[in-house]
Amino acid sequence: MAKPAEFEKLPFIIAGGGLVGLCCAINLRRAGHEVVLIDPGDIKRAASYGNNGQFAVGDIVPLAVPGIVLKVPGYLLDPLGPLAIRWRDLPRLVPWLLRFTAESRRERMEAISAGLAAMCNLIHFDYEPMLKAAAAEHLLDHTECIKLFETREQFDLEERKYGHLRERAGAQYELLDDKALHALEPEIAPQFRFGAIMKGRKFIRNLAKLIDAFAELLRREGGSVVAGEVADFERADGKVVAVRLNDGRRLPAAGVVVAAGAWSKRLCAMLGDKVPLECERGYHVMLPRGGIKLGRSLTIPSRGFGIVPMEEGIRLAGTVELARLDSPPNFERADRLIANARVILPNLKYDGAERWMGNRPSLPDSLPVIDRASRVSNVYYAFGHGHRGVSFAPTTGRLLAGLVAGRPSNFDMRPYRLNRL
C-alpha cells in the first residue's frame, strides 16, 4: 500500500551522533529519505572518538573464547588487567556474563568469527567512497600495523589457537624477525624480538576530524543534525509517529534508527525490546609530545592495547573493563597503559598526557545488531559494535539502508539479527 504523500516528507530520526549513526543517516539520505540525526553534542562521549583508529581487518576473534570462564575470577581480582570486571557492578552484569560464557563454546566462536569476518571483508569497500565524498581521504594512514611479541613462540601460540579463523577471513601477515623488526621501528625495546605486519590494517589519524567530516557530508547532502537526546517515543498503530527530546521538543517521524551505542539499551527498552547490551569500557591516553618517531601503529596482544601515531600525538588505547554505563571511570587503567608503553617504547615522553574513558556498546557475542525492532514496524537498530564501531560504521549504514528499502541482498544478515539474542 502506498504511503500518503505527506508522510513521505517526514524524516527518519537517527538517535546517535557517533560514526555508526552518521553512516546510517548518510546512507538513508542517499536513498531519498529526509533525515534528522540527533546528536548529544559532546563528541568525547562517542566511543568513535576514543577508538585507536585501526581498521579491524582480520580482527575476527570474539571476546568470548573457549576457556574464558576459567579466567573470570582473575578479571574480578585484577582491576587493572587487560580485561577487568567491576566488583560493585557484578550483580547487574551477571545476566550478561552468563550469556557471554554460553557464547564461548567452540562452535559459537567459529560462527561468530564468520560473522565478524563478513563485516571485516567490506571495510575498505565501504569506507573508501565515503572518505572521498567527505573530502577526508587525507585522514587515512596507509601504513600497516605491527602485532608485537617478545618471542616467535608467543606468536605461534596465538596462531595455534586462532590462526585458522584469521585464515578464513583472508588475514595476511609479513613476519619480522628481531633484526627486521628493529630496522623498521628502532624505538621498540630490544626485549621484543618478533613482529607480524598485519596486511591491510590501515588507520584513521584523527577521529574527531573524521566525525566532523561525515557530519558535514550529511549536511551537504541535505540531512540535518539536531543537538539533543531522545527522551521518549510517541506510538500509534504499531509505529513511532514522533520522537520527543529531553528539552521537550517533538519531532514527527517517518521512522527511527537507534544507533546510540551504549545508550541504545534504554531506547530499545522503551520500544519493547530487551537487549543484553552492556559497556565494554575502553581507555586511552593521548601523548601530544611523545618525543619519538613511530612509523606504524602497534598492537600488543599480551597486554591488550595498541599504540598509534595520530595527528594529535601518540595514542595508547585499549583494554576492556566491564562496568555499568553510569559507573565512574577508573583512570588508574589509563595509567597502566602508560606503564605498559614504557616497557615497549622506553624513550616515549609522557608530559601533557590526556586521559579518556568511553563506553563501547558490547553484546555477549561481539556481533552488532543490524535489524528491525521486533514490536514497532518503522524502527531499525544499528548498535552493539564493541570496539569495531569505527571499522564497521560505513558497512552498517549501507546494510541498514538496504533493510529500510526492503532490498534483497546477497549478504547474509542472519548473524546480526535481533532475535539471536
C-alpha positions in Angstrom: 0.0 0.0 0.0 1.4 3.4 -0.9 2.1 5.8 1.9 0.3 9.2 2.0 2.3 11.9 0.2 2.5 14.0 3.4 4.0 11.0 5.3 6.8 10.7 2.7 8.0 14.2 3.7 8.5 13.3 7.4 12.1 12.4 8.3 13.8 9.4 9.6 15.1 10.2 13.0 18.6 8.7 13.8 19.4 8.5 17.5 23.1 8.7 17.9 25.8 11.1 16.8 28.8 8.7 16.5 30.2 7.2 13.3 27.6 4.4 13.1 24.7 6.9 13.4 26.3 9.3 10.9 26.8 6.5 8.3 23.2 5.3 8.8 22.0 8.9 8.3 24.1 9.4 5.2 23.0 6.2 3.5 19.3 6.8 4.3 19.6 10.3 2.9 21.2 9.0 -0.3 18.3 6.5 -0.6 15.9 9.5 -0.8 14.7 9.9 2.8 14.6 13.1 4.8 17.0 12.6 7.7 17.4 14.2 11.1 20.3 13.0 13.2 20.0 13.6 17.0 23.5 14.3 18.3 24.1 14.5 22.1 26.6 17.2 21.4 29.6 16.0 23.4 31.9 14.5 20.8 34.1 12.9 23.5 31.1 10.9 24.7 31.1 8.9 21.4 33.1 5.6 21.6 34.2 6.5 18.0 36.1 9.5 19.3 38.4 7.4 21.6 38.9 4.4 19.3 42.5 3.6 18.4 41.5 4.3 14.8 42.8 1.0 13.3 40.6 -0.7 10.7 39.8 -4.2 12.1 40.9 -6.1 9.1 41.4 -9.7 10.4 40.1 -8.9 13.8 37.6 -11.8 13.9 38.3 -13.4 17.3 35.4 -12.6 19.6 35.8 -11.6 23.3 34.2 -14.9 24.4 36.5 -17.8 23.5 36.8 -21.3 24.9 38.2 -21.3 28.4 37.2 -17.7 29.1 35.0 -18.8 32.0 38.1 -20.0 33.9 39.6 -16.6 33.7 36.6 -14.7 35.2 37.9 -14.8 38.8 41.1 -13.2 37.7 39.2 -10.5 35.9 37.5 -9.7 39.2 40.7 -9.7 41.2 42.8 -7.5 38.9 41.0 -4.2 38.3 43.9 -3.0 36.1 44.3 -6.1 33.9 43.7 -6.2 30.1 40.1 -7.4 30.9 38.6 -6.4 34.2 35.1 -6.6 35.8 34.0 -4.1 38.4 33.1 -5.9 41.7 30.4 -3.3 42.5 28.7 -3.8 39.2 28.8 -7.6 39.2 25.1 -8.1 40.3 24.0 -6.1 37.3 26.4 -7.8 34.9 25.6 -11.4 35.9 22.9 -12.0 33.2 25.3 -10.6 30.6 28.2 -12.7 31.8 26.0 -15.9 31.7 25.2 -15.2 28.1 28.8 -14.3 27.4 30.1 -17.6 28.8 27.5 -19.5 26.8 28.9 -17.8 23.6 32.4 -19.1 24.4 31.6 -22.6 23.1 33.9 -23.5 20.2 31.1 -23.9 17.7 29.7 -20.5 18.7 33.2 -18.9 18.4 33.5 -20.3 14.9 30.1 -19.0 13.9 30.7 -15.6 15.5 34.1 -15.3 13.8 32.4 -15.9 10.4 30.0 -13.0 11.1 32.9 -10.7 12.1 34.9 -11.8 9.0 32.0 -10.9 6.7 32.0 -7.4 8.0 35.8 -7.1 8.1 36.0 -8.0 4.4 33.8 -5.0 3.5 35.7 -2.3 5.5 37.7 -0.9 2.6 34.9 -1.4 0.1 32.5 0.8 2.1 35.0 3.3 3.6 36.8 4.5 0.5 33.9 6.1 -1.3 32.7 7.7 1.9 36.1 9.1 2.7 36.3 10.5 -0.8 32.8 12.0 -0.6 33.6 13.7 2.7 37.0 15.0 1.4 38.6 13.1 4.2 40.9 10.8 2.4 43.9 12.5 3.9 42.8 11.2 7.3 43.5 7.6 6.3 47.0 6.4 7.0 48.1 3.7 4.7 51.0 2.4 6.8 50.2 -1.0 8.3 50.1 -2.3 11.8 52.7 -4.4 13.6 51.5 -7.1 16.0 54.3 -7.2 18.6 55.6 -10.2 20.6 58.6 -10.8 22.8 59.3 -14.2 21.1 58.3 -16.1 18.0 56.9 -18.7 20.4 54.3 -16.2 21.6 53.1 -15.6 18.1 53.0 -19.3 17.3 50.9 -20.0 20.4 48.3 -17.4 19.3 48.2 -18.7 15.8 47.6 -22.3 17.0 44.5 -21.0 18.9 43.1 -18.6 16.3 45.1 -18.7 13.1 42.5 -20.8 11.3 39.9 -18.2 11.9 42.1 -15.4 10.6 43.0 -17.5 7.6 39.3 -17.9 6.7 39.0 -14.1 6.9 41.8 -13.6 4.5 44.2 -12.1 7.1 47.8 -12.0 5.9 51.0 -11.4 7.8 54.5 -10.4 6.9 56.7 -11.9 9.6 59.6 -9.9 11.1 62.5 -11.4 13.0 64.4 -9.4 15.6 66.7 -7.6 13.0 63.9 -6.7 10.6 61.6 -5.6 13.4 64.1 -3.1 14.9 65.2 -1.9 11.5 61.6 -0.8 10.8 60.9 0.5 14.3 64.2 1.2 16.2 62.3 2.8 19.2 60.9 -0.6 20.2 62.7 -2.1 23.3 65.1 -4.9 22.5 63.2 -7.5 24.6 60.5 -7.5 21.9 62.1 -9.7 19.2 59.3 -10.7 16.9 56.6 -8.9 14.9 53.9 -9.6 12.3 52.8 -6.9 9.9 49.0 -7.1 9.6 48.4 -6.5 5.9 45.6 -4.1 5.2 45.4 -2.8 8.7 45.3 0.9 7.9 44.2 3.5 10.4 42.5 6.9 10.8 44.9 9.6 12.0 42.3 11.9 13.6 38.9 10.5 14.6 37.4 13.9 15.7 38.1 15.3 12.3 36.5 12.2 10.7 33.3 12.6 12.7 33.2 16.3 11.8 33.8 15.5 8.1 31.0 12.9 8.0 28.6 15.3 9.8 29.4 18.0 7.2 28.9 15.4 4.4 25.4 14.7 5.8 24.5 18.4 5.9 25.9 19.0 2.4 23.8 16.2 1.1 20.6 17.6 2.6 20.4 15.9 6.0 20.0 17.8 9.3 21.8 17.5 12.7 20.0 18.5 15.8 21.6 18.7 19.2 19.7 16.8 21.9 19.0 13.4 23.4 16.0 11.2 22.8 13.7 11.1 25.8 10.7 9.2 24.5 8.8 7.9 21.5 5.2 8.5 20.5 3.5 5.5 19.0 0.3 4.8 17.1 -0.9 1.8 15.1 2.3 -0.1 15.7 4.6 2.7 14.5 6.6 5.5 16.0 5.0 8.8 14.9 7.2 11.2 16.8 10.3 11.4 18.9 10.5 13.6 22.0 13.8 15.1 23.1 14.9 15.8 26.6 14.3 19.5 26.2 10.6 18.9 25.3 10.9 19.3 21.5 8.7 17.0 19.5 9.9 15.7 16.1 7.4 13.9 13.9 9.0 10.9 12.3 8.6 8.6 9.3 10.8 6.1 11.0 13.6 5.8 13.6 17.1 4.3 13.7 18.5 3.5 17.1 22.3 3.9 16.7 23.1 5.3 20.1 25.9 3.0 21.1 26.0 2.1 24.8 22.9 4.2 25.3 20.8 2.1 22.9 19.7 -0.3 25.6 17.5 2.3 27.3 15.9 3.3 23.9 15.2 -0.3 22.9 13.5 -0.9 26.3 11.2 2.0 25.5 10.3 0.3 22.2 9.6 -3.1 23.9 12.9 -4.9 23.1 15.1 -6.1 26.0 18.7 -6.4 24.7 21.7 -7.8 26.6 23.8 -4.7 26.0 26.5 -3.6 28.5 29.5 -1.4 28.5 32.9 -2.7 27.3 34.6 0.4 28.5 37.9 1.5 26.9 40.5 3.9 28.0 43.1 5.9 26.1 46.0 8.2 26.8 46.9 10.8 24.2 50.6 11.9 24.3 50.8 15.2 22.4 54.6 15.4 22.8 55.7 11.8 22.5 59.2 12.7 21.6 59.8 9.7 19.3 59.2 8.7 15.7 56.9 5.8 15.3 56.2 4.8 11.7 53.5 2.3 12.2 50.8 1.5 14.7 51.4 -1.3 17.1 49.2 -3.8 18.8 50.4 -5.8 21.8 48.2 -8.9 22.3 49.8 -9.9 25.6 48.9 -6.5 27.2 45.6 -6.0 25.3 46.2 -2.5 23.9 47.6 -0.6 21.0 50.0 2.3 20.3 49.0 4.5 17.4 50.8 7.6 15.9 48.0 10.1 15.3 47.8 13.7 14.2 47.4 14.9 17.8 50.2 12.8 19.1 50.7 9.2 20.1 47.6 7.4 21.4 47.7 4.5 23.8 44.4 2.8 23.6 42.6 -0.5 24.5 41.9 -2.9 27.3 38.4 -4.0 28.3 36.5 -3.1 31.5 33.0 -4.4 32.0 31.0 -2.0 34.1 27.7 -0.1 34.3 27.1 2.8 32.0 27.0 5.2 34.9 30.0 3.9 36.8 32.8 6.5 37.3 36.0 6.0 35.3 39.0 4.2 36.9 41.8 6.3 35.4 44.3 4.0 37.0 43.6 1.8 34.0 44.9 4.7 31.8 48.0 5.0 34.0 48.5 1.2 33.4 48.6 1.9 29.7 51.4 4.4 30.3 53.3 1.9 32.4 53.0 -0.8 29.7 54.0 1.6 26.9 57.2 2.5 28.9 58.2 -1.1 28.6 57.7 -1.2 24.9 59.0 2.3 23.9 61.5 3.4 26.6 62.1 6.8 25.1 58.4 7.8 24.9 57.7 11.2 26.6 54.6 11.5 28.8 54.3 15.2 29.7 51.0 16.7 28.8 49.2 13.3 28.8 45.4 13.5 28.3 43.3 10.6 29.6 39.9 9.5 28.3 37.3 6.8 29.0 34.5 5.8 26.7 31.6 3.3 26.8 31.7 0.8 24.0 28.4 -1.0 23.3 29.0 -4.7 23.9 26.8 -7.6 23.2 27.7 -11.1 24.6 28.7 -12.5 21.2 30.7 -9.5 20.0 28.4 -9.0 16.9 26.3 -5.9 16.3 22.6 -5.8 15.8 21.6 -4.6 12.4 17.8 -5.3 12.1 14.3 -4.2 12.6 12.7 -3.7 16.0 10.5 -6.6 17.0 7.4 -4.6 18.1 7.5 -1.4 16.1 7.3 -1.7 12.3 9.2 1.5 11.4 12.1 1.3 13.8 15.5 -0.1 13.0 18.5 -1.0 15.1 22.3 -0.5 14.5 24.3 -0.9 17.7 26.5 -3.2 19.7 29.7 -3.0 17.6 32.0 -3.1 20.7 35.5 -1.8 19.7 34.8 -2.3 16.0 32.4 0.6 15.5 34.8 2.8 13.6 35.7 -0.1 11.3 32.1 -1.3 10.6 30.3 2.0 10.5 30.0 2.6 6.7 29.1 -1.1 6.1 26.5 -0.9 8.8 25.0 2.2 7.3 24.7 0.7 3.8 23.2 -2.5 5.1 20.7 -0.6 7.3 19.6 1.5 4.3 19.0 -1.7 2.4 16.8 -3.1 5.2 14.7 0.1 5.2 14.3 -0.1 1.5 13.4 -3.8 1.6 16.1 -4.5 -1.0 17.1 -8.2 -1.5 20.8 -8.7 -0.6 23.3 -11.5 -1.2 24.9 -10.5 2.2 23.8 -12.9 5.0 22.2 -10.7 7.6 21.3 -13.6 10.0 24.4 -13.2 12.3 23.2 -9.6 13.1 19.5 -10.3 13.7 17.9 -9.1 16.9 16.2 -12.5 17.6 19.5 -14.3 18.1 19.9 -12.6 21.5 
